[in-house]
Structure formats: C-alpha cells, structure tokens
Amino acid sequence: MKQTFVKAAVWACCLAAVACGQAPTAMGPGEYAVMTIAKTDREIPTNYSATIRGRQDIDIYPQVSGTIWQLCVTEGQNVSKGQTLFIIDQVPYKAALQTAEANVAAAEASVATAQLTYDSKKELFARNVVSQFDLSTAENSLLTAKAQLAQAEAQRVNAANNLSYTVVKAPSNGVVGTLPYRVGALVSASMPQPLTTVSDNSTMYVYFSMNENQLLNLTRRYGSIEATLKSMPDVQLQLNDGSIYDLKGRVESISGVIDTSTGSVSLRAAFPNPNGLLHSGGSGNVILTNSFKDCIVVPQAATFEIQDKVFAYKIVDGKATSAPISVEKISDGKEYIVTSGLVPGDVIITEGVGLMREGTPVRAKGQTQAAPSEQPAASEAAAAPAADQNPSEAAAADQNEQKADAAQTQTVKEE
C-alpha cells in the first residue's frame, strides 16, 4: 500500500515538473492581406449591347409594275447617288408616253382652233354682226380647249415619269444589299420584299440602351442632356468577335422617351467607317468609359453585403471593425468607387472577409510579431549556467539531486 502511494507521489511530481518546464503557447492574431486607403484616378468601362446600322438603310422598291429587263449591279457593290440599279421593261411606258404626247398635240390644235373662233366672234360682235351669246359660246369653247390641253399635258408628264421610273437608281451613296429578284422577275410597287437595300456605310450608327437609373446618373453628373452629349467621352466598339474597333465614336443623340416595356432609353453613337469594316445589321458592344478623379477605390473582394448595404472591415486598434460604405452604381465587376464610409489613411482587410468576425485580432500579412515575453528569457538565462558547468560539477550536482530524492522517498516511507 505504501509502495503504491510512493509511486503515485513520484508520478505527480514528475508531471508537475514537466508542466512547469513547458508553459502553453498563446494564440496570436491572424495574418491577413490589407490595404491602406488613398485617393486615385480611375476609369471604369461599362459595356452595353449594341446593334450596327448604316447611316441610311434605304429599301429600294419599284414605283411601276413590270418585268426586270436589266440588272446593273451586284451584291455588295459600292454605288453612287443616281447610279442605275435596275431597268424595268420600258416598252409599254414608252408607248404610253407617245400616246400622251399625241394627245397633247391634239389638244394644242383644239386650243388654236378655239382661239381663232373666239377672235372672229369678238370682231363680229364689235360690228354687231353676232350676238353676245355667240361670243360667250366661242369664249367657253376656248376655255374648254385650254383645259383639255392642260389635262393632256398632265398625262404626258405622268407618262414621262412612269417611263423614268423604269430606271431604278440609287438614292444615295452606299453599298448594295442582297438581290432577291433577277432578270425576268415580275415586280410591282406593292410587293412585300424590296428589290434591294442601299446602305450608306461611310458613317455607321450604333444603337444601344441604358436603363433609367444609368441615364439619371449621367444627367446628374453632367447637368443636362445637352451637357451630357457635349461632355461624354468618346466610346469604343467591341465587335462580335471580341476585338476592339480601331476608331472611336461619339454619342450623338439620347432618346427623350423611356420605353415603358423595358424601362430603357435608346442612345445613338456614330463611328467612321472608312475601310468598310462595319456592316449594317451587325452587332457588338459599346464600351463607355466613366472617369473618376480623386476617388477612393477598393476591391470588391474586400467588401460584403448585408440587406443591400455594403460593408468593409477596417483595422482599428489591431481588431477587425466593420464599417458601412457607399459605392457608385457604376462598376467593372472587380472594384468599387467608394463615395463615403472610408477616408485616406484607413486600413482595410482585403482577404477572407467572408469568414471574418467583428473584433477578430488582425495583423497585416508580412508584419513582424512583437518581441517575446521576459519570462521565457529568464528561464533560458537560468538554464545557461547549468549548461556552462564542467562535467565534474554537473556529476556532483546530479548526485546531490539523487540523494535528496532518496531522502524524500525515505521520509515518505516512514510516514
């Protein structure tokens, strides 16, 4: 029984000695990437889906009916204003013009005869040979003949116009579109599909839309719609293959009506097209760059949202402290422009924000730790003399310790 008690006491002393020799290590603050807030200039591009149209996309319809007698252009050909595109069969229209001209000649002869009759009646009336009735009748006949001449002239002009309409010409400079009708096809002014489309591609109109809030933001920034059009920066065009068009464009107009079905407003930008790279009917994205001067920019990864409010963690007295911030609605998906909540000199956490908790101790990544406490240093200093003793002194010390342990054990046994 005494031996068991002795063993338990010895083990307790050993555990106490081990516990006294190795103190537990305190957990330090976590390391996180941080950034110091400073003002800078930033340009944030915003993309808007766009459609490309020629400056003029004119559908060409015939103004008279007939069969196509000659096709004078090819698809994709550049044409000038007044250049002939199609010729419709002219035979019936030439005949109609000849008939109209003959009617004019007959009407002119009738007018001449009526004029002679009226002049004769007028002279005879002056001699009291004919009555007033005869003179008035001759005058009315002259007026009727002149009216018939005017009618014949109008018919001749109409016939001449119809004949000219058989030659379909380009109304402006541009590029010829598809040609669905060929030689021999019967066409008319009432057909649903045009003969072709002539697109003026020297300057291209690119149409895009933005929502009402974006328009309000632009208007507030520049003051008015007119000031917005004058002050907006040049825009770029991203083509359908992802490449950026070489030349920049200008926003020329903003629609004054908001589409109630989509809540958006239409804008039009003009791009020069000297090389013909842009084609009417194409699509792409308009890139509108928003410039901000002396602004505060933070990564979106350094923020978090709670009930549509944006927060960031600032480091205050070595601890994470959440702070609400206000940001611009315009964003590139990577950064926020902060309008309030942060000032230059603030330090915010830029990583692990989603797992961060209020009051968590934080140390900037790469920052050195504080100097260790004095107690471990004292222990090392106490251990140093023992290490500096010579072997004989160390052996004597060990023997003294063994004697003391034996005496303590003997005392325990006697008790």
Order of alpha helices (4+ residues) and beta strands (2+ residues): alpha-beta-beta-beta-beta-beta-beta-alpha-alpha-beta-beta-beta-beta-alpha-alpha-beta-beta-beta-beta-beta-beta-beta-beta-beta-beta-alpha-alpha
